[in-house]
């Protein structure tokens, strides 16, 4: 393209203009009246020798996105510049300068990761739900990613034009290609970490694409300096913590938060606020018409704790589009990040086993449970049969042994003594009654019942060596020793002629030792507590989880006395309490002012964010509870 034609291009849409001194009739962009921010690049700059820069499309925490024109291919592109807000500046030139100190190291690390993720994402150019990467390069002491330019509008803009919300079926149709494409991205070890309505483009054809992978990083990335990225309402709780374990479940939370926002018109409550008290209303309570199963799938994806969410996007897909939801899963999952355009299909099954896929019209919950838990049901049934058999055998023994008629018993015993056996030796007592030896867990039975109890005990002497835990079933096995249980004959037992009634009354089972009681977690409200850290002590009232006479778990402490220079009466500390002190992420609130960040043994530590009336107004570095010099 020659210079004259370039000069007549609109920097808002790259349509050829008749003259370059007015408003573009196509997009309304007026280059002469446009005010460019000092930290942004000016239009008409050429990058990497072939990309003509246009207006700013958007700006986020990690970069600035411009519309661009490929001078070689004569096509529009989107160009993302790595410009992490808060750690770099641009002093009237195109060059990016990181602030001194550790900000330089953070910037360099982030820039390298930015380029590496561009290389990784370039593999997914064929995925339908992700904007493809075409090029990447380094210039102006920073890095750039060149992506396809998608004609359309963000889901955020579309929602605003539709009155704040869209029909459930339309939103779920938009999500299909995004979820399927994320499966491939996650399989390569990359998570997006910034999914929201303003990072999803709806094309003019009605397709959807996920944009802005500037916050993406590898799941196994050990560096945490840039890992805290927050978009309130859409970021899960683990993204608030520098040591939070992030993975596919993090993107799943953001996806479900985006769906929730699109179908209800309400942005979900901030994840950290939900830790102490989850007040998030299910969509149907907000008047959204949908099935119970579909609502349950969305709310599971929005679970505060990561272990309570779906762990893969394919699990989410099956829950959202399975037959139990009433939403058809028409398009098969067929995506690939291979260089070839043909890829093996990844087909999401229409049926899943487990409670999540149970149809709403299940006739009997007991039958449904048995169907879904066959092994457990068989085990419970077996235990019941064994128990009933044991009681039946015991009843037969008691009937055959009439304790009110000792002469008959003694006569029978005398007849057996010639063979060296006693009647008691042929009748194995149940549950350890009348025995000197300890019993094992196998339910014993009598010789007469042995052939009918094959499923309960061993039935022959030949099986004795293979079943050490079984009770011997014949008189010839009574001299054997198994697992320390020795049965001796009546001839060698002096007490063999004592009636069974006497034996049963004199022998008592050894009582089991009582374990020490385990401390229990309770919920308390307005509990008085003396909060003691290494630098201050204060009286507070605590509401939340309580164990061992101190806060343990999620809770809120309200100061009932002032701590000069630190806390006023009525100020609160909320978060996760461990042995009486906040550990990990916590929130300090004083009126409309808040500090949100990491706590160590009850004291603020590291970078803490300041908020006033919900607006982020800056960061403070803390060390051992006090602002760092």
C-alpha angles and dihedrals in degrees: 000000000000125000095254093056091047091054090055096051117113108240089212100058106355094241114151110256129206090227134002102231108082151035118315108246090210104050104006094239114153109197096186093054095042117114113209119207113240093242093053127082117251121244119264094037111136116222127199089359094283113051118086110206122226135176126326113269097186146330132219141170094284105032156346123257121210133184110244142184123226102223092198099049098027093229135125118254138177116238120201116200119202103237111149106202115235100022103060140045139188116223101207093296136087092255120102117223122195117216116257127265122032090345089079092056092046092049094049093048092047093048092053090049090048091057093043092053089050089056091048094047091049087072090065098059092125097054112115098214101049131067106246124238114232104175145352134196143158123246139143087031090293138077136258136201120203114208137175113276111237118206108220143066135281120261087244091059092043091053091050090053092049096053096268101300144054135208115280094239092052094050093048090050089056090051098054100081091039094055093045093050092047088058089065093043092050090047087060090054098256126126124192099216096187108066112152140130092275092055095054120082122206107204126218088256091057096254123132131225132183114230140183108052089172090115093047121118140168116275090230094049106132096195114096104180093102098027098098105088118157133195103167113232094018103051117086120231094258090064089062091062124070088216096041113133106240128191144127088317089064092059089043090059091051092046093052091044088054091050090047092051092047097050099037103032088229126110110228117252115267109277095235092052088055093057095075096032123007107207097160108136120220113246094251090059087058091055099264114148110226142121122277090240094054091048090050091052092053093046092048089054087051095052111138095225113065093221090060093058131079108280098211133033089235089062088051091048093052091049094048099043104027120119092259091067098054090233112119117231094211101157114069118228103255114154135137140181093203121117090245118086091222115077136173113262120252102205119196109219116239092221131053131185116234138058094295094066097042111126117245091237097061105150102215124016091206092055090044091053092050091049092051096041104040096152094050091046092050091049093050091046091051092051091051092050092049092048094049091047091051092052091047092052091047090053092052091050092051091048092050092047107062106192092192093064108057096165093062091048093048091049092052090047092050092052090056098047092079088069091047094250135110128215087243090060091061094049113065109207118238123240094004098296117154093004130121092197123076115252128234125223096264114105106240125213139185127273091250092056096044097098091052096048102060092134093054108040144007112279105196140044090236090067092053097095093050096046107047092167095053122101113247110256104197135055091242091062097057094094092057125102119223125177089342095308111128121189115193128193126258091249092064095041114082092198093054093107095054110112116254092240092061092045093050094051097047099047116071127183115251108255115242118246115256113240119232112266115262116230110250129218114236135181116244133185124205093354113174112236138166108229109210125184131164092271108030145020124207140166114242140168113235131206120186142046115000131190135156091012093298141077112287118167133006114350150127128242120202117200112237092184133036124252106208112244093005118050139017127208108278096026114132139213117200133179141079113332123207118189093337100317135085114255124187122355116014140164127222114198129191111169108301092343121094139179116202124187150086123330127198116194090341096311129106112253133182126352112359122187122226122217132184117190088345095305120121107239102172148305133271127200112225130193121188092344098311132090110270115243 
